[in-house]
């Protein structure tokens, strides 16, 4: 059996709406409602958040709460690096998606010579930078942080000097080099992007399997195709944002988007992908029960979590 560690990250600094920090506990409530013993099987690690920065107010227009986000990313990075050094398999339950950058940085630090591929199951590309963001919300920036890019070709903002000091510090967590290559990213169901992200996707040839591709080819085939794109990678990290689900069922998340996956497709997809022996970390993010009724999003997300974990254990 894989030596699994649950990593709980209750940060919501980088989201546009409040409440993502409650997602981890919403998943636990969903498990109780289902009478599942999932959370008794694995020892959790609670990564310190910096949500207290929310009370201080935001000082950074083009990278909101970047001072606090930097603290959280360092905490996540250190936790994931230690676990991977011990050959543990982190299953990350996180709030806002910005913390994925810390996860990527930690994976890379533990095995710096291994080429890391990323499967990003999300409605959004999360390739913005302080120079391109339309909102300033940093949950739209983790892949840019990890790839250490600014995307000045598409610059529309003039971030403050202090913002850029923190941005550089974030990009350099774990070393002054890119932790991933944009060519080693595969998107699944990304469908809500802005021009600067489209520019990077086209420039680097980032493959995006859309929802219609999943329907036309079948989940198993898409999983195989996604893994084939990353055939030259030594390790693979999978990040599942619940807004990859269709907006009709993903009410309990900050940025729902139409034309997404069904719960069944998401379960099948993650359970299939995680069978690949190169997968070294899996993550679920952006459950926000304050936007939901009767905890439905968390119940659906917990089903994805439970089945995916079982697939990981059964196929070791």
C-alpha positions as CSV (number, residue, x, y, z in Angstrom):
1,X,0.0,0.0,0.0
2,X,1.2,3.5,-0.8
3,X,2.3,5.4,2.3
4,X,-0.5,8.0,2.1
5,X,-0.5,11.2,4.2
6,X,-3.4,13.6,4.2
7,X,-2.3,17.2,4.0
8,X,-4.9,19.8,5.1
9,X,-4.5,23.4,3.9
10,X,-7.2,25.7,5.1
11,X,-6.0,28.8,3.3
12,X,-8.5,31.1,1.5
13,X,-6.5,34.2,1.1
14,X,-6.2,34.0,-2.6
15,X,-9.9,33.3,-3.4
16,X,-12.3,36.0,-4.6
17,X,-15.0,34.9,-2.2
18,X,-14.7,33.9,1.5
19,X,-15.3,30.4,2.8
20,X,-12.9,28.0,1.0
21,X,-11.0,27.5,4.3
22,X,-14.1,25.6,5.5
23,X,-13.9,23.1,2.6
24,X,-11.7,20.6,4.4
25,X,-14.2,20.3,7.3
26,X,-17.1,20.2,4.8
27,X,-15.5,17.1,3.3
28,X,-15.2,15.5,6.8
29,X,-18.9,16.3,7.4
30,X,-19.7,14.7,4.1
31,X,-17.8,11.6,5.1
32,X,-19.8,11.4,8.4
33,X,-23.1,11.7,6.4
34,X,-22.0,8.8,4.2
35,X,-20.9,6.8,7.3
36,X,-17.4,6.5,5.8
37,X,-14.3,5.7,7.9
38,X,-12.0,7.5,5.3
39,X,-10.7,10.0,7.8
40,X,-9.8,7.4,10.3
41,X,-7.5,5.6,7.9
42,X,-4.8,8.3,7.4
43,X,-2.9,10.6,9.7
44,X,-3.6,14.2,8.6
45,X,-1.0,17.0,8.7
46,X,-2.5,20.5,9.2
47,X,-0.5,23.1,7.3
48,X,-0.6,26.5,9.1
49,X,-2.6,29.1,7.1
50,X,-2.3,32.9,7.2
51,X,-6.0,33.7,7.1
52,X,-5.5,36.3,9.8
53,X,-4.1,38.5,7.0
54,X,-7.8,38.9,5.9
55,X,-8.4,41.0,9.0
56,X,-5.5,43.3,8.2
57,X,-7.0,44.3,4.8
58,X,-5.5,44.0,1.4
59,X,-2.7,46.3,0.3
60,X,-1.9,44.8,-3.1
61,X,-4.3,45.6,-5.9
62,X,-2.8,43.2,-8.5
63,X,-1.9,40.3,-6.1
64,X,-4.3,40.4,-3.2
65,X,-2.9,39.4,0.2
66,X,0.4,38.4,-1.5
67,X,2.2,38.9,1.8
68,X,0.1,36.2,3.4
69,X,0.0,34.0,0.4
70,X,3.8,33.9,0.5
71,X,3.7,32.7,4.1
72,X,1.3,29.9,3.2
73,X,3.2,28.8,0.1
74,X,6.4,28.5,2.2
75,X,4.5,26.4,4.7
76,X,3.0,24.1,2.1
77,X,6.3,23.8,0.3
78,X,8.1,22.7,3.4
79,X,5.5,20.1,4.3
80,X,5.3,18.6,0.8
81,X,9.1,18.5,0.5
82,X,9.5,16.6,3.8
83,X,6.8,14.1,2.9
84,X,8.3,13.4,-0.6
85,X,11.8,13.1,0.9
86,X,10.2,10.3,3.1
87,X,8.6,8.8,0.0
88,X,5.2,9.5,1.3
89,X,2.2,10.1,-1.1
90,X,0.5,13.4,-0.2
91,X,-3.2,13.7,-0.7
92,X,-3.8,17.4,-0.4
93,X,-7.1,18.8,0.7
94,X,-6.9,22.5,0.1
95,X,-8.9,25.7,0.2
96,X,-8.0,28.2,-2.5
97,X,-6.0,26.9,-5.5
98,X,-3.0,29.2,-5.0
99,X,-1.4,26.7,-2.6
100,X,-0.9,24.3,-5.5
101,X,2.3,26.3,-6.2
102,X,3.7,25.4,-2.8
103,X,2.8,21.7,-3.5
104,X,4.6,21.8,-6.9
105,X,7.7,23.5,-5.3
106,X,7.8,20.9,-2.6
107,X,7.6,18.0,-5.0
108,X,10.4,19.5,-7.1
109,X,12.6,20.2,-4.1
110,X,12.5,16.6,-3.0
111,X,13.5,15.3,-6.4
112,X,15.1,18.2,-8.3
113,X,16.5,16.1,-11.1
114,X,13.1,14.5,-12.0
115,X,11.0,16.1,-14.7
116,X,7.6,17.0,-13.2
117,X,4.4,16.9,-15.2
118,X,1.1,18.5,-14.1
119,X,-2.5,17.4,-14.9
120,X,-4.7,20.3,-14.1
121,X,-8.4,19.4,-13.9
122,X,-10.1,22.8,-13.7
123,X,-12.4,25.3,-15.3
124,X,-9.5,27.8,-15.3
125,X,-5.9,27.9,-16.6
126,X,-4.5,29.7,-13.5
127,X,-1.7,31.2,-15.6
128,X,-2.1,34.8,-14.6
129,X,0.5,37.0,-13.0
130,X,0.3,40.4,-11.2
131,X,1.0,41.9,-14.7
132,X,-2.0,40.3,-16.4
133,X,-4.6,39.5,-13.7
134,X,-8.1,41.1,-14.2
135,X,-9.1,40.5,-10.6
136,X,-5.9,40.4,-8.4
137,X,-7.0,37.1,-6.9
138,X,-4.0,34.8,-6.6
139,X,-5.8,31.5,-6.9
140,X,-5.5,32.4,-10.6
141,X,-1.7,32.4,-10.5
142,X,-0.3,29.1,-9.2
143,X,1.0,27.7,-12.5
144,X,2.7,31.0,-13.4
145,X,4.3,31.0,-9.9
146,X,5.6,27.5,-10.4
147,X,6.8,28.1,-13.9
148,X,8.5,31.4,-12.8
149,X,6.9,33.5,-15.5
150,X,5.7,37.1,-15.6
151,X,4.1,37.0,-19.1
152,X,5.2,40.6,-19.9
153,X,4.2,40.1,-23.5
154,X,0.6,40.5,-22.3
155,X,1.2,43.1,-19.6
156,X,-1.9,45.2,-18.7
157,X,-1.2,46.1,-15.0
158,X,1.5,48.1,-13.2
159,X,2.0,46.2,-9.9
160,X,3.6,48.1,-7.1
161,X,7.2,47.7,-6.1
162,X,6.3,45.8,-2.9
163,X,4.0,43.5,-4.9
164,X,6.9,42.6,-7.2
165,X,9.2,42.0,-4.3
166,X,6.8,39.4,-2.9
167,X,6.1,38.0,-6.4
168,X,9.9,37.4,-6.9
169,X,10.1,35.8,-3.4
170,X,7.2,33.4,-4.2
171,X,8.7,32.4,-7.6
172,X,12.0,31.6,-5.8
173,X,10.6,29.4,-3.1
174,X,12.6,26.2,-3.5
175,X,15.2,27.7,-5.8
176,X,15.7,30.4,-8.5
177,X,14.6,28.2,-11.4
178,X,11.2,27.0,-12.9
179,X,9.7,24.1,-11.0
180,X,7.7,23.1,-14.1
181,X,7.9,23.7,-17.8
182,X,4.7,25.0,-19.3
183,X,5.0,22.3,-22.0
184,X,4.6,19.7,-19.2
185,X,1.1,20.8,-18.2
186,X,-2.1,19.0,-19.4
187,X,-5.4,20.8,-18.9
188,X,-8.7,18.9,-18.6
189,X,-12.0,20.9,-18.9
190,X,-10.3,24.3,-18.9
191,X,-12.9,26.6,-20.4
192,X,-12.9,30.0,-18.8
193,X,-9.7,31.8,-19.8
194,X,-8.5,35.3,-20.6
195,X,-6.3,36.6,-23.4
196,X,-3.0,36.4,-21.5
197,X,-3.6,32.8,-20.6
198,X,-4.7,31.9,-24.1
199,X,-1.4,33.5,-25.3
200,X,0.6,31.2,-23.1
201,X,-1.4,28.1,-23.9
202,X,-0.8,28.7,-27.6
203,X,2.8,29.7,-27.3
204,X,3.7,26.6,-25.2
205,X,1.3,24.2,-26.9
206,X,-0.5,23.3,-23.7
207,X,-2.9,20.5,-24.4
208,X,-6.5,21.1,-23.2
209,X,-8.9,18.2,-23.3
210,X,-12.3,19.9,-23.2
211,X,-15.5,18.5,-21.8
212,X,-16.7,17.5,-25.3
213,X,-13.5,15.6,-25.8
214,X,-14.2,13.6,-22.7
215,X,-17.7,12.9,-23.9
216,X,-16.7,12.0,-27.5
217,X,-13.7,9.8,-26.6
218,X,-14.6,8.5,-23.1
219,X,-12.9,9.0,-19.8
220,X,-10.5,6.1,-20.1
221,X,-9.2,7.2,-23.5
222,X,-8.8,10.9,-22.3
223,X,-6.8,9.7,-19.2
224,X,-4.5,7.6,-21.5
225,X,-4.1,10.5,-23.9
226,X,-3.3,13.0,-21.0
227,X,-0.7,10.6,-19.6
228,X,0.8,10.1,-23.1
229,X,1.3,13.8,-23.4
230,X,3.5,13.6,-20.3
231,X,5.3,10.4,-21.4
232,X,8.7,12.1,-20.9
233,X,8.0,13.2,-17.3
234,X,9.4,11.2,-14.4
235,X,6.7,12.3,-11.9
236,X,3.1,13.5,-12.3
237,X,1.1,15.7,-9.9
238,X,-2.7,15.8,-10.3
239,X,-4.7,18.8,-9.1
240,X,-8.5,18.6,-9.2
241,X,-10.4,21.8,-8.7
242,X,-14.1,21.1,-8.1
243,X,-15.1,23.9,-10.5
244,X,-14.1,21.5,-13.2
245,X,-17.6,20.1,-12.5
246,X,-20.5,21.6,-14.4
247,X,-22.0,24.7,-12.8
248,X,-25.3,22.9,-12.3
249,X,-23.6,20.8,-9.7
250,X,-20.7,22.9,-8.6
251,X,-22.7,25.6,-6.7
252,X,-20.5,25.2,-3.6
253,X,-17.3,26.7,-5.2
254,X,-16.2,30.3,-5.8
255,X,-16.1,30.3,-9.6
256,X,-18.6,27.9,-11.1
257,X,-18.5,27.6,-14.9
258,X,-21.0,25.9,-17.3
259,X,-20.1,22.9,-19.6
260,X,-18.1,21.0,-17.0
261,X,-17.8,17.4,-16.0
262,X,-20.5,15.3,-14.2
263,X,-19.6,13.8,-10.8
264,X,-19.4,10.4,-12.4
265,X,-17.0,11.6,-15.1
266,X,-14.8,13.3,-12.5
267,X,-14.7,10.1,-10.3
268,X,-13.8,8.0,-13.3
269,X,-11.2,10.4,-14.6
270,X,-9.3,10.8,-11.3
271,X,-9.5,7.1,-10.4
272,X,-8.1,6.2,-13.9
273,X,-5.3,8.8,-13.9
274,X,-4.0,7.9,-10.4
275,X,-3.3,4.4,-11.5
276,X,-0.2,5.6,-13.3
277,X,2.9,4.8,-11.1
278,X,4.5,8.2,-11.8
279,X,1.7,10.0,-10.0
280,X,3.3,11.2,-6.7
281,X,0.7,13.6,-5.3
282,X,-3.1,14.2,-5.8
283,X,-5.0,17.2,-4.7
284,X,-8.6,18.5,-4.4
285,X,-9.4,22.2,-3.9
286,X,-11.9,25.0,-3.8
287,X,-14.9,23.4,-2.0
288,X,-16.7,26.4,-0.4
289,X,-19.7,25.3,1.7
290,X,-20.8,28.9,2.4
291,X,-22.0,29.1,-1.2
292,X,-23.9,25.8,-1.0
293,X,-27.0,24.3,0.5
294,X,-27.0,21.0,2.3
295,X,-23.3,20.5,1.7
296,X,-23.9,19.0,-1.7
297,X,-20.6,20.1,-3.3
298,X,-18.6,18.6,-0.5
299,X,-20.6,15.4,-0.7
300,X,-19.8,15.1,-4.4
301,X,-16.2,16.1,-3.8
302,X,-15.8,13.5,-1.0
303,X,-17.0,10.8,-3.4
304,X,-14.3,11.8,-5.8
305,X,-11.7,11.8,-3.0
306,X,-12.8,8.4,-1.6
307,X,-12.9,6.6,-4.9
308,X,-9.7,8.1,-6.2
309,X,-7.9,7.1,-3.0
310,X,-9.2,3.6,-3.2
311,X,-8.0,3.4,-6.8
312,X,-4.5,4.5,-5.7
313,X,-4.4,1.9,-2.9
314,X,-5.8,-0.9,-5.1
315,X,-3.4,-0.3,-8.0
316,X,-0.2,0.0,-6.1
